[in-house]
Amino acid sequence: MVSLVQTRLMPAIVIAALIVVLPAFFPSAYYYRIGVLVFIFALAVVGLNLLMGFAGQVSLGHAGFLGIGAYSVAIGPVHFGVPSWLCLFGGAALSGVVAFIVGRPILKLKGHYLAVATLGLGLLLAIVLTNEARWTGGPDGMSVPRLVLFGWSARGATTWYWIAGATFIVAFVLALNLMDSPTGRALRAIHDSEIAARVLGIDVARKKVAIFVISAMYASVAGSFLALFNGYVTPDAAGFLRSIELVAMVVLGGMGSIVGSLVGAVVLVVLPQALTVFHDYEQVLLGLIVMVFMIFLRRGIVPSLAAAFAGRRK
Amino acid sequence: MGALQRYAVAAVVGLIALSAVENRAFAQIKIGSVLSVTGPASFLGDPEKRTLEIYVDEINAKGGVNGQKLQLVVYDDAGSADNARTFATRLVEEDKVVAMVGGSTTGTTMAMMQIFEEAKIPFISLAGAIQIIEPVRRWVFKTPHTDKMACEKIFADLKKRGLKTIALISGTDAFGKSMRGQCVAVAPKAGITVAIEENYGPRDSDMTPQLTNIRNKAGVQAVVNPGFGQGPAIVTRNFRQLGITLPLYQSHGVASKQFIELAGPAAEGVRLPAAALLIADKLPSGDKQKPVVENYSRTYQTKTGQAVSTFGGHAYDGFMILVEAMQRAKSADSSQIRDEIERTKGYVGTGGIVNMSATDHMGLDLSAFKILEIKGGDWTLVPDT
């Protein structure tokens, strides 16, 4: 029992403790904002990591789902008067359905066809968001009404820090549990050898579709949070560069490591902020640091460091 | 190694990264700016940043404002509204700026607005859309003219020529869409009828079908083309190839020498509204803006080795309005600076003559635009009367 808690829920407890303790060191609301962005991106990255690290599939249009979530909480309340929290769930459901429709035929094929399909999907969504100006405000974007729950309106970085932090912990535990479930074990089997998995009686296509749907829903919730937190949304939320950023966070933190997702998000959200001191060279330095990480910590920050420590211990 | 240690390592890495954010510097008066220096909107942010840097140095060399030196804090949002809002928070919370000049695009400006409104810090935006100042927000101002004004200017010129029924052909890019919307909205008030509307994608290379539709539409007296980039040049060429003899109006979006080069001889006779900055040498010697725009063009070209753009001009205007407001306020107090920005009267800038008020946080009127006609491969000024 003790060992179960230690192996499975320990990381969640440590991270939860960190989330609670860290604000004591925050000098201003700016730090809360960075914290919120880390949680929101980590949420999307955990979802994407389930797909990339465990099902062995890449999504190059994951920001498209972020966009669906973001515009759900913008369009729903503004054009239809639907409460934001309902739109958040509606957006997640819609993302799941879209992922199912796209994933169902494609994931029956072997190889990286999903990457191409999601790439197209992401670009299409960005075009729709830009062109349907009547609904989305076009390239200039649109305002997002505040999240109101039971007559209480969520505003300010401090409030959102706790909302996003708590949601992240829940999503984190769900992801850990999923990995320890039969589905998770099946996925890992698929990742190691698809043929072997199939021989063992695993419905490979179905498991992959399931994980793709789940990861789309994670991204959608993250997108909704981002839009509600910013109070404004523009089509770049769903852009191709955003998708690449999410993939970079997964790879940097470590594919297949749920904790790595958080670390990847921390690095890529905090680093650009820290590097502004270098003015015109910040982009160069960011690229350099990411390269160094990838050369010396080839499997991603968390798995590589974990392996290094484990090796030394022996 | 146990799980605990593994995650402890991860946590430590995170903490180190967070502590690296700490970064402070000291100066007398801090002015903030968030611009899209890189990314898809860098054609806006890059000249804006250079302009701000040049003029902050110049003001400091002259002894600063009210005896205090200025310090400029610039962040690059790379065109993302989300980044812009983060940096806006940082300017307010960490850098404690007294005022803000920036926001290259409408999207980034709209995303940052609330931060400055809540912090009660004056914010002069460099973005175009009218929704930034309508409805008027207490702390938000802007310097560029709106698309609506360009439409009104074109319509005024049409009326002078006795033309009432027009065709619209617009690009589906951000600029074309926004201006098309404004033109359609103000047309009835100006007594103009839009008889037919066509549009084209930003990468289309032939607009003959759309123009043929326009040619076949009875009663059209002139054609207006809100657009940006190559599209308008192709429209102009196709227009002449089809032998259409109606007057053709382009927008301020193509007010650059490049347009004349791209459209070639077809550009002959095309009219468009433009700010004074681009035709500094064509302005009559009595023009109030002439010394300002000539001076800015010369300074910018010597310091950067590049040609001026309207966008850098917007940054110049925003910064100078702020500096003059601080001089009048004799203080670096955000609230007093705001009041003085609102009292700006008769400021002569690159974009026009600015007269702000409590109900107008842009302060430009139609005289900010000049109507130009292309003759002999160069601009000529169409007299205003």
Interface residues (C-beta under 8 A of the other chain):
Chain A: Q6 T7 M10 P11 V14 I15 L18 L22 S28 A29 Y30 Y31 R33 I34 L37 T130 N131 A133 G138 P139 D140 G141 S143 A157 L226 N230 G231 Y232 V233 T234 D236 A237 V259 L262 V263 V266 V267 V270 L271 P272 Q273 A274 T276 V277 H279 E282 Q283 I301 V302 L305 A306 F309 A310 R313
Chain B: M1 G2 A3 L4 Q5 R6 Y7 A8 V9 A10 A11 V13 G14 A17 L18 A20 V21 N23 T38 V74 Y75 D76 G79 S80 A81 D82 N83 R85 T86 T89 R90 V92 E93 E94 T105 T106 G107 T108 M110 A111 Q114 A129 Q131 T172 D173 A174 K177 S178 G181
